Amino acid sequence: MRHTWQYFKENVSIIQLAESLGYKFNRAKGNGKKIEFCHENEDNVIITKPSTSQVELYFTRHNDLDRGTVIDFVRHRLDKFNVSYATETNGINQVLNHFAGIPFDFMENTHDLNLRRSDINKFKANDYQIKNATIKDLSYLLQGRKLSAKTLSVFLPYICTIQKNDSPYTNIGFPYKEPNSNALKGMEVVNYNWHQHARGSDKTNASWMADLSNGSIVTDIFFGESAIDVMSFYELNEQSINKASSLFVSTGGGLSAKQISNVLDAYPFAKIHTVFDSDLAGNLYDIRVAAIKEKQPLLVVKKEKIIEFQINNKAFSLPLDLVSLTTFRKQSGLRPAVKVHKAKGKDFNEMLQNMKQTNR
């Protein structure tokens, strides 16, 4: 997938890149808004969250030119990453595209220091015209993503249309809320050739939640990366799902510890399912949900060919192609009650589209 510089600035952490190059978090310095990472052979980097920006910045103490955004961090260390490239821009893109696909949580990797990007610009619902959606409004989901009208009618109460006040375009929105709250905390916005979160959306604490229980006891929770994937999973498995006791949750393409723990705290006795993508990122999401359910701080560091884990006073590593919740259970000794569902293909929407194409 081709991403913009701005996407990388907002979605790839300098902390993640620094750890991959061997920098270590210096607990003796930092105040939550400014932290230091040390390297035995390189200049230390100080990573800061300025109050005027949602973009992570860094600087070094002895080189005034080595500072800036995640783009600059990679540019100054491009020879340290294992990539071959024709131009500097191509090399930077390769590095950042790779790390954009690896889930990472600042709070977990620094033991709950307040390091996650702060939502300085909170979501402002008044900046938009937000209306309840009808099936006629969902052409993109029907035609572009091949979800059935029957499935969409089930989830319709949790889908809206959204139009920015200064824009002529109307898109499909998936509202973000926290459990047991009606306060709108953000919006995942989709349409043909369009997928983003509305400005200021709280992706740290809130998520898209479709409670199909109608006030009954929720016994099963299904976590996925997007509302479209979650609904696709439902359509493919409708016969085996008791929708009258199910809650479906989308974390919006990323995953924070608070998104998961907020839901688990609200439904402590429900069975946990994951329907994340069938790739390394999806497998790591399975593991992180399991660690959060067990209330165990998890440290994850990606190296060239392995993922290093530290949890429950135990450290171990797994080759990239063997990372799964099954192998994690064996190595960690934890036995979290999490049921993993994987699509035949990249994700459940791809699986749904392929099935419908085959059956034409």
Contacts in CASP RR format, 6 or more apart in sequence:
PFRMAT RR
TARGET T0000
AUTHOR 0000-0000-0000
METHOD contacts of the structure
MODEL  1
MRHTWQYFKENVSIIQLAESLGYKFNRAKGNGKKIEFCHENEDNVIITKP
STSQVELYFTRHNDLDRGTVIDFVRHRLDKFNVSYATETNGINQVLNHFA
GIPFDFMENTHDLNLRRSDINKFKANDYQIKNATIKDLSYLLQGRKLSAK
TLSVFLPYICTIQKNDSPYTNIGFPYKEPNSNALKGMEVVNYNWHQHARG
SDKTNASWMADLSNGSIVTDIFFGESAIDVMSFYELNEQSINKASSLFVS
TGGGLSAKQISNVLDAYPFAKIHTVFDSDLAGNLYDIRVAAIKEKQPLLV
VKKEKIIEFQINNKAFSLPLDLVSLTTFRKQSGLRPAVKVHKAKGKDFNE
MLQNMKQTNR
1 97 0 8 1.000
3 11 0 8 1.000
3 96 0 8 1.000
3 97 0 8 1.000
3 100 0 8 1.000
5 71 0 8 1.000
7 100 0 8 1.000
8 70 0 8 1.000
8 71 0 8 1.000
8 96 0 8 1.000
8 100 0 8 1.000
9 55 0 8 1.000
9 56 0 8 1.000
9 69 0 8 1.000
9 70 0 8 1.000
9 71 0 8 1.000
10 54 0 8 1.000
10 55 0 8 1.000
10 117 0 8 1.000
11 100 0 8 1.000
12 70 0 8 1.000
12 96 0 8 1.000
12 99 0 8 1.000
12 100 0 8 1.000
13 56 0 8 1.000
13 70 0 8 1.000
13 104 0 8 1.000
13 106 0 8 1.000
14 45 0 8 1.000
14 47 0 8 1.000
14 56 0 8 1.000
14 57 0 8 1.000
14 58 0 8 1.000
14 70 0 8 1.000
14 73 0 8 1.000
15 25 0 8 1.000
15 35 0 8 1.000
15 37 0 8 1.000
15 47 0 8 1.000
15 56 0 8 1.000
15 104 0 8 1.000
15 106 0 8 1.000
15 109 0 8 1.000
15 110 0 8 1.000
15 115 0 8 1.000
16 99 0 8 1.000
16 102 0 8 1.000
16 104 0 8 1.000
16 109 0 8 1.000
16 302 0 8 1.000
17 70 0 8 1.000
17 73 0 8 1.000
17 74 0 8 1.000
17 77 0 8 1.000
17 95 0 8 1.000
17 99 0 8 1.000
18 37 0 8 1.000
18 39 0 8 1.000
18 45 0 8 1.000
18 47 0 8 1.000
18 73 0 8 1.000
19 25 0 8 1.000
19 37 0 8 1.000
19 109 0 8 1.000
19 301 0 8 1.000
20 99 0 8 1.000
20 301 0 8 1.000
20 302 0 8 1.000
20 303 0 8 1.000
21 39 0 8 1.000
21 42 0 8 1.000
21 77 0 8 1.000
21 80 0 8 1.000
21 81 0 8 1.000
22 39 0 8 1.000
23 37 0 8 1.000
23 38 0 8 1.000
23 39 0 8 1.000
23 42 0 8 1.000
23 44 0 8 1.000
23 45 0 8 1.000
24 37 0 8 1.000
24 38 0 8 1.000
24 39 0 8 1.000
25 35 0 8 1.000
25 36 0 8 1.000
25 37 0 8 1.000
25 109 0 8 1.000
25 110 0 8 1.000
26 35 0 8 1.000
26 36 0 8 1.000
26 37 0 8 1.000
26 38 0 8 1.000
26 44 0 8 1.000
29 35 0 8 1.000
29 36 0 8 1.000
30 36 0 8 1.000
32 49 0 8 1.000
32 113 0 8 1.000
32 114 0 8 1.000
32 115 0 8 1.000
33 48 0 8 1.000
33 49 0 8 1.000
33 114 0 8 1.000
34 46 0 8 1.000
34 47 0 8 1.000
34 48 0 8 1.000
34 49 0 8 1.000
35 46 0 8 1.000
35 47 0 8 1.000
35 48 0 8 1.000
35 110 0 8 1.000
35 113 0 8 1.000
35 115 0 8 1.000
36 44 0 8 1.000
36 45 0 8 1.000
36 46 0 8 1.000
36 47 0 8 1.000
37 44 0 8 1.000
37 45 0 8 1.000
37 47 0 8 1.000
38 44 0 8 1.000
39 45 0 8 1.000
42 77 0 8 1.000
43 60 0 8 1.000
43 61 0 8 1.000
43 62 0 8 1.000
43 63 0 8 1.000
43 66 0 8 1.000
44 60 0 8 1.000
44 61 0 8 1.000
45 58 0 8 1.000
45 59 0 8 1.000
45 60 0 8 1.000
45 73 0 8 1.000
46 58 0 8 1.000
46 59 0 8 1.000
46 60 0 8 1.000
46 61 0 8 1.000
47 56 0 8 1.000
47 57 0 8 1.000
47 58 0 8 1.000
48 56 0 8 1.000
48 57 0 8 1.000
48 58 0 8 1.000
48 59 0 8 1.000
49 56 0 8 1.000
49 57 0 8 1.000
49 115 0 8 1.000
49 117 0 8 1.000
49 118 0 8 1.000
50 57 0 8 1.000
51 120 0 8 1.000
52 120 0 8 1.000
53 120 0 8 1.000
54 117 0 8 1.000
54 118 0 8 1.000
54 119 0 8 1.000
54 120 0 8 1.000
54 121 0 8 1.000
54 200 0 8 1.000
55 69 0 8 1.000
55 117 0 8 1.000
56 69 0 8 1.000
56 70 0 8 1.000
56 117 0 8 1.000
57 67 0 8 1.000
57 68 0 8 1.000
57 69 0 8 1.000
58 67 0 8 1.000
58 68 0 8 1.000
58 69 0 8 1.000
58 72 0 8 1.000
58 73 0 8 1.000
59 66 0 8 1.000
59 67 0 8 1.000
59 68 0 8 1.000
60 66 0 8 1.000
60 67 0 8 1.000
65 76 0 8 1.000
66 72 0 8 1.000
66 76 0 8 1.000
70 96 0 8 1.000
71 92 0 8 1.000
71 96 0 8 1.000
74 81 0 8 1.000
74 92 0 8 1.000
74 95 0 8 1.000
74 96 0 8 1.000
75 88 0 8 1.000
75 92 0 8 1.000
78 85 0 8 1.000
78 88 0 8 1.000
78 91 0 8 1.000
78 92 0 8 1.000
78 95 0 8 1.000
81 94 0 8 1.000
81 95 0 8 1.000
82 304 0 8 1.000
83 91 0 8 1.000
83 94 0 8 1.000
83 95 0 8 1.000
83 98 0 8 1.000
85 91 0 8 1.000
85 94 0 8 1.000
99 302 0 8 1.000
101 280 0 8 1.000
101 281 0 8 1.000
102 280 0 8 1.000
102 281 0 8 1.000
102 284 0 8 1.000
102 302 0 8 1.000
103 254 0 8 1.000
103 255 0 8 1.000
103 281 0 8 1.000
103 282 0 8 1.000
103 284 0 8 1.000
103 285 0 8 1.000
103 288 0 8 1.000
103 300 0 8 1.000
104 300 0 8 1.000
105 116 0 8 1.000
105 255 0 8 1.000
105 256 0 8 1.000
105 257 0 8 1.000
105 288 0 8 1.000
106 113 0 8 1.000
106 115 0 8 1.000
106 116 0 8 1.000
106 117 0 8 1.000
107 113 0 8 1.000
107 114 0 8 1.000
107 115 0 8 1.000
107 116 0 8 1.000
107 256 0 8 1.000
107 257 0 8 1.000
107 258 0 8 1.000
108 257 0 8 1.000
108 288 0 8 1.000
108 291 0 8 1.000
108 297 0 8 1.000
108 298 0 8 1.000
108 299 0 8 1.000
108 300 0 8 1.000
109 299 0 8 1.000
109 300 0 8 1.000
109 301 0 8 1.000
111 297 0 8 1.000
112 297 0 8 1.000
116 204 0 8 1.000
116 256 0 8 1.000
119 200 0 8 1.000
119 201 0 8 1.000
119 202 0 8 1.000
119 204 0 8 1.000
121 199 0 8 1.000
121 200 0 8 1.000
122 200 0 8 1.000
122 202 0 8 1.000
123 176 0 8 1.000
123 184 0 8 1.000
123 185 0 8 1.000
123 186 0 8 1.000
123 187 0 8 1.000
123 198 0 8 1.000
123 199 0 8 1.000
123 200 0 8 1.000
123 201 0 8 1.000
123 202 0 8 1.000
124 199 0 8 1.000
124 200 0 8 1.000
125 184 0 8 1.000
125 186 0 8 1.000
127 164 0 8 1.000
127 165 0 8 1.000
127 199 0 8 1.000
128 162 0 8 1.000
128 163 0 8 1.000
128 164 0 8 1.000
128 165 0 8 1.000
128 187 0 8 1.000
128 198 0 8 1.000
129 162 0 8 1.000
129 163 0 8 1.000
129 164 0 8 1.000
129 165 0 8 1.000
130 160 0 8 1.000
130 161 0 8 1.000
130 162 0 8 1.000
130 175 0 8 1.000
130 184 0 8 1.000
130 187 0 8 1.000
131 160 0 8 1.000
131 161 0 8 1.000
132 157 0 8 1.000
132 160 0 8 1.000
132 161 0 8 1.000
133 156 0 8 1.000
133 159 0 8 1.000
133 160 0 8 1.000
133 161 0 8 1.000
133 172 0 8 1.000
133 173 0 8 1.000
134 156 0 8 1.000
135 142 0 8 1.000
135 149 0 8 1.000
135 152 0 8 1.000
135 153 0 8 1.000
135 156 0 8 1.000
137 161 0 8 1.000
137 170 0 8 1.000
137 172 0 8 1.000
138 147 0 8 1.000
138 152 0 8 1.000
138 159 0 8 1.000
138 172 0 8 1.000
140 172 0 8 1.000
140 190 0 8 1.000
140 191 0 8 1.000
140 192 0 8 1.000
141 147 0 8 1.000
141 152 0 8 1.000
141 172 0 8 1.000
141 190 0 8 1.000
141 228 0 8 1.000
141 231 0 8 1.000
142 148 0 8 1.000
142 149 0 8 1.000
142 152 0 8 1.000
144 192 0 8 1.000
145 228 0 8 1.000
145 232 0 8 1.000
145 349 0 8 1.000
145 352 0 8 1.000
145 353 0 8 1.000
146 349 0 8 1.000
146 352 0 8 1.000
146 353 0 8 1.000
146 356 0 8 1.000
147 228 0 8 1.000
147 231 0 8 1.000
147 232 0 8 1.000
147 235 0 8 1.000
147 349 0 8 1.000
147 352 0 8 1.000
148 235 0 8 1.000
150 235 0 8 1.000
151 231 0 8 1.000
151 234 0 8 1.000
151 235 0 8 1.000
151 238 0 8 1.000
152 159 0 8 1.000
152 231 0 8 1.000
154 212 0 8 1.000
154 234 0 8 1.000
154 243 0 8 1.000
155 210 0 8 1.000
155 227 0 8 1.000
155 231 0 8 1.000
155 234 0 8 1.000
155 248 0 8 1.000
157 210 0 8 1.000
158 174 0 8 1.000
158 175 0 8 1.000
158 208 0 8 1.000
158 209 0 8 1.000
158 210 0 8 1.000
158 227 0 8 1.000
159 172 0 8 1.000
159 173 0 8 1.000
159 174 0 8 1.000
159 227 0 8 1.000
160 172 0 8 1.000
160 173 0 8 1.000
160 174 0 8 1.000
160 175 0 8 1.000
160 187 0 8 1.000
161 170 0 8 1.000
161 171 0 8 1.000
161 172 0 8 1.000
161 173 0 8 1.000
162 170 0 8 1.000
162 171 0 8 1.000
162 172 0 8 1.000
162 173 0 8 1.000
162 187 0 8 1.000
162 189 0 8 1.000
162 198 0 8 1.000
163 169 0 8 1.000
163 170 0 8 1.000
163 171 0 8 1.000
169 191 0 8 1.000
171 189 0 8 1.000
171 190 0 8 1.000
171 191 0 8 1.000
171 194 0 8 1.000
172 189 0 8 1.000
172 190 0 8 1.000
172 191 0 8 1.000
173 187 0 8 1.000
173 188 0 8 1.000
173 189 0 8 1.000
173 190 0 8 1.000
174 187 0 8 1.000
174 188 0 8 1.000
174 189 0 8 1.000
174 190 0 8 1.000
174 208 0 8 1.000
174 227 0 8 1.000
174 250 0 8 1.000
175 184 0 8 1.000
175 186 0 8 1.000
175 187 0 8 1.000
175 208 0 8 1.000
176 184 0 8 1.000
176 185 0 8 1.000
176 186 0 8 1.000
176 187 0 8 1.000
176 188 0 8 1.000
176 201 0 8 1.000
176 202 0 8 1.000
176 203 0 8 1.000
176 206 0 8 1.000
176 207 0 8 1.000
176 208 0 8 1.000
177 183 0 8 1.000
177 184 0 8 1.000
177 185 0 8 1.000
177 206 0 8 1.000
177 207 0 8 1.000
177 209 0 8 1.000
178 185 0 8 1.000
178 205 0 8 1.000
178 206 0 8 1.000
178 262 0 8 1.000
179 209 0 8 1.000
179 262 0 8 1.000
179 263 0 8 1.000
179 265 0 8 1.000
179 266 0 8 1.000
179 267 0 8 1.000
180 266 0 8 1.000
185 201 0 8 1.000
185 202 0 8 1.000
185 205 0 8 1.000
185 206 0 8 1.000
186 197 0 8 1.000
186 198 0 8 1.000
186 200 0 8 1.000
186 201 0 8 1.000
186 202 0 8 1.000
186 206 0 8 1.000
187 197 0 8 1.000
187 198 0 8 1.000
187 201 0 8 1.000
188 195 0 8 1.000
188 196 0 8 1.000
188 197 0 8 1.000
188 198 0 8 1.000
188 201 0 8 1.000
188 208 0 8 1.000
188 226 0 8 1.000
188 227 0 8 1.000
188 250 0 8 1.000
188 252 0 8 1.000
189 195 0 8 1.000
189 196 0 8 1.000
189 197 0 8 1.000
189 198 0 8 1.000
190 228 0 8 1.000
197 203 0 8 1.000
197 252 0 8 1.000
203 251 0 8 1.000
203 252 0 8 1.000
203 254 0 8 1.000
203 256 0 8 1.000
203 259 0 8 1.000
204 256 0 8 1.000
204 258 0 8 1.000
204 259 0 8 1.000
205 256 0 8 1.000
205 258 0 8 1.000
205 259 0 8 1.000
205 262 0 8 1.000
206 259 0 8 1.000
207 249 0 8 1.000
207 250 0 8 1.000
207 251 0 8 1.000
207 252 0 8 1.000
207 259 0 8 1.000
207 262 0 8 1.000
207 263 0 8 1.000
208 227 0 8 1.000
208 249 0 8 1.000
208 250 0 8 1.000
208 252 0 8 1.000
209 247 0 8 1.000
209 248 0 8 1.000
209 249 0 8 1.000
209 263 0 8 1.000
210 227 0 8 1.000
210 230 0 8 1.000
210 247 0 8 1.000
210 248 0 8 1.000
210 249 0 8 1.000
211 218 0 8 1.000
211 247 0 8 1.000
212 243 0 8 1.000
212 244 0 8 1.000
212 246 0 8 1.000
212 247 0 8 1.000
212 248 0 8 1.000
213 244 0 8 1.000
213 245 0 8 1.000
213 246 0 8 1.000
213 247 0 8 1.000
214 244 0 8 1.000
216 244 0 8 1.000
216 245 0 8 1.000
217 245 0 8 1.000
218 245 0 8 1.000
218 246 0 8 1.000
218 247 0 8 1.000
218 267 0 8 1.000
218 270 0 8 1.000
219 242 0 8 1.000
219 245 0 8 1.000
219 246 0 8 1.000
219 269 0 8 1.000
219 270 0 8 1.000
219 271 0 8 1.000
220 241 0 8 1.000
220 242 0 8 1.000
220 245 0 8 1.000
220 246 0 8 1.000
220 247 0 8 1.000
220 270 0 8 1.000
220 271 0 8 1.000
220 273 0 8 1.000
221 246 0 8 1.000
221 247 0 8 1.000
221 248 0 8 1.000
221 249 0 8 1.000
221 263 0 8 1.000
221 264 0 8 1.000
221 267 0 8 1.000
221 270 0 8 1.000
221 271 0 8 1.000
221 272 0 8 1.000
221 273 0 8 1.000
222 230 0 8 1.000
222 233 0 8 1.000
222 234 0 8 1.000
222 246 0 8 1.000
222 247 0 8 1.000
222 248 0 8 1.000
222 249 0 8 1.000
222 273 0 8 1.000
222 274 0 8 1.000
222 275 0 8 1.000
222 341 0 8 1.000
223 249 0 8 1.000
223 250 0 8 1.000
223 251 0 8 1.000
223 260 0 8 1.000
223 263 0 8 1.000
223 272 0 8 1.000
223 273 0 8 1.000
223 274 0 8 1.000
223 275 0 8 1.000
223 276 0 8 1.000
223 285 0 8 1.000
223 289 0 8 1.000
224 230 0 8 1.000
224 233 0 8 1.000
224 249 0 8 1.000
224 250 0 8 1.000
224 251 0 8 1.000
224 274 0 8 1.000
224 275 0 8 1.000
224 276 0 8 1.000
224 285 0 8 1.000
225 250 0 8 1.000
225 251 0 8 1.000
225 252 0 8 1.000
225 253 0 8 1.000
225 254 0 8 1.000
225 255 0 8 1.000
225 276 0 8 1.000
225 277 0 8 1.000
225 282 0 8 1.000
225 285 0 8 1.000
225 347 0 8 1.000
226 250 0 8 1.000
226 252 0 8 1.000
226 253 0 8 1.000
226 349 0 8 1.000
227 250 0 8 1.000
227 252 0 8 1.000
228 349 0 8 1.000
229 250 0 8 1.000
229 275 0 8 1.000
229 277 0 8 1.000
229 347 0 8 1.000
229 348 0 8 1.000
229 349 0 8 1.000
230 248 0 8 1.000
230 249 0 8 1.000
230 250 0 8 1.000
230 275 0 8 1.000
230 348 0 8 1.000
231 248 0 8 1.000
232 347 0 8 1.000
232 348 0 8 1.000
232 349 0 8 1.000
232 351 0 8 1.000
232 352 0 8 1.000
233 275 0 8 1.000
233 341 0 8 1.000
233 343 0 8 1.000
233 348 0 8 1.000
234 241 0 8 1.000
234 243 0 8 1.000
234 248 0 8 1.000
235 352 0 8 1.000
236 348 0 8 1.000
236 351 0 8 1.000
236 352 0 8 1.000
236 355 0 8 1.000
237 341 0 8 1.000
247 263 0 8 1.000
247 267 0 8 1.000
247 270 0 8 1.000
249 259 0 8 1.000
249 263 0 8 1.000
251 259 0 8 1.000
251 260 0 8 1.000
251 285 0 8 1.000
254 285 0 8 1.000
255 285 0 8 1.000
255 288 0 8 1.000
255 289 0 8 1.000
257 288 0 8 1.000
257 292 0 8 1.000
260 288 0 8 1.000
260 289 0 8 1.000
260 292 0 8 1.000
260 293 0 8 1.000
261 292 0 8 1.000
264 272 0 8 1.000
264 292 0 8 1.000
264 293 0 8 1.000
271 337 0 8 1.000
271 339 0 8 1.000
272 289 0 8 1.000
272 293 0 8 1.000
272 336 0 8 1.000
272 337 0 8 1.000
272 338 0 8 1.000
272 339 0 8 1.000
273 338 0 8 1.000
273 339 0 8 1.000
273 340 0 8 1.000
273 341 0 8 1.000
274 285 0 8 1.000
274 286 0 8 1.000
274 289 0 8 1.000
274 325 0 8 1.000
274 338 0 8 1.000
274 339 0 8 1.000
274 340 0 8 1.000
274 341 0 8 1.000
275 341 0 8 1.000
275 343 0 8 1.000
275 348 0 8 1.000
276 282 0 8 1.000
276 283 0 8 1.000
276 285 0 8 1.000
276 286 0 8 1.000
277 285 0 8 1.000
277 343 0 8 1.000
277 346 0 8 1.000
277 347 0 8 1.000
278 342 0 8 1.000
278 343 0 8 1.000
278 344 0 8 1.000
278 345 0 8 1.000
278 346 0 8 1.000
278 347 0 8 1.000
279 346 0 8 1.000
280 320 0 8 1.000
280 323 0 8 1.000
283 323 0 8 1.000
283 324 0 8 1.000
283 325 0 8 1.000
284 300 0 8 1.000
284 307 0 8 1.000
284 323 0 8 1.000
286 324 0 8 1.000
286 325 0 8 1.000
286 338 0 8 1.000
286 340 0 8 1.000
287 298 0 8 1.000
287 300 0 8 1.000
287 309 0 8 1.000
287 323 0 8 1.000
287 324 0 8 1.000
287 325 0 8 1.000
287 328 0 8 1.000
288 298 0 8 1.000
288 300 0 8 1.000
289 338 0 8 1.000
290 325 0 8 1.000
290 328 0 8 1.000
290 329 0 8 1.000
290 334 0 8 1.000
290 336 0 8 1.000
290 338 0 8 1.000
291 297 0 8 1.000
291 298 0 8 1.000
291 311 0 8 1.000
291 334 0 8 1.000
291 336 0 8 1.000
292 298 0 8 1.000
293 336 0 8 1.000
293 337 0 8 1.000
293 338 0 8 1.000
294 312 0 8 1.000
294 334 0 8 1.000
294 336 0 8 1.000
296 311 0 8 1.000
296 312 0 8 1.000
296 334 0 8 1.000
297 311 0 8 1.000
298 309 0 8 1.000
298 310 0 8 1.000
298 311 0 8 1.000
299 308 0 8 1.000
299 309 0 8 1.000
299 310 0 8 1.000
299 311 0 8 1.000
300 307 0 8 1.000
300 308 0 8 1.000
300 309 0 8 1.000
301 307 0 8 1.000
301 308 0 8 1.000
302 308 0 8 1.000
303 317 0 8 1.000
305 319 0 8 1.000
305 320 0 8 1.000
306 317 0 8 1.000
306 318 0 8 1.000
306 319 0 8 1.000
306 320 0 8 1.000
307 317 0 8 1.000
307 318 0 8 1.000
307 320 0 8 1.000
307 323 0 8 1.000
308 315 0 8 1.000
308 316 0 8 1.000
308 317 0 8 1.000
309 315 0 8 1.000
309 316 0 8 1.000
309 317 0 8 1.000
309 318 0 8 1.000
309 328 0 8 1.000
309 331 0 8 1.000
309 332 0 8 1.000
311 332 0 8 1.000
311 334 0 8 1.000
312 332 0 8 1.000
312 333 0 8 1.000
312 334 0 8 1.000
314 331 0 8 1.000
314 332 0 8 1.000
314 333 0 8 1.000
316 331 0 8 1.000
316 332 0 8 1.000
318 327 0 8 1.000
318 328 0 8 1.000
318 331 0 8 1.000
324 340 0 8 1.000
325 336 0 8 1.000
325 338 0 8 1.000
325 340 0 8 1.000
326 340 0 8 1.000
328 334 0 8 1.000
329 335 0 8 1.000
329 336 0 8 1.000
343 350 0 8 1.000
343 351 0 8 1.000
344 351 0 8 1.000
345 351 0 8 1.000
345 354 0 8 1.000
END
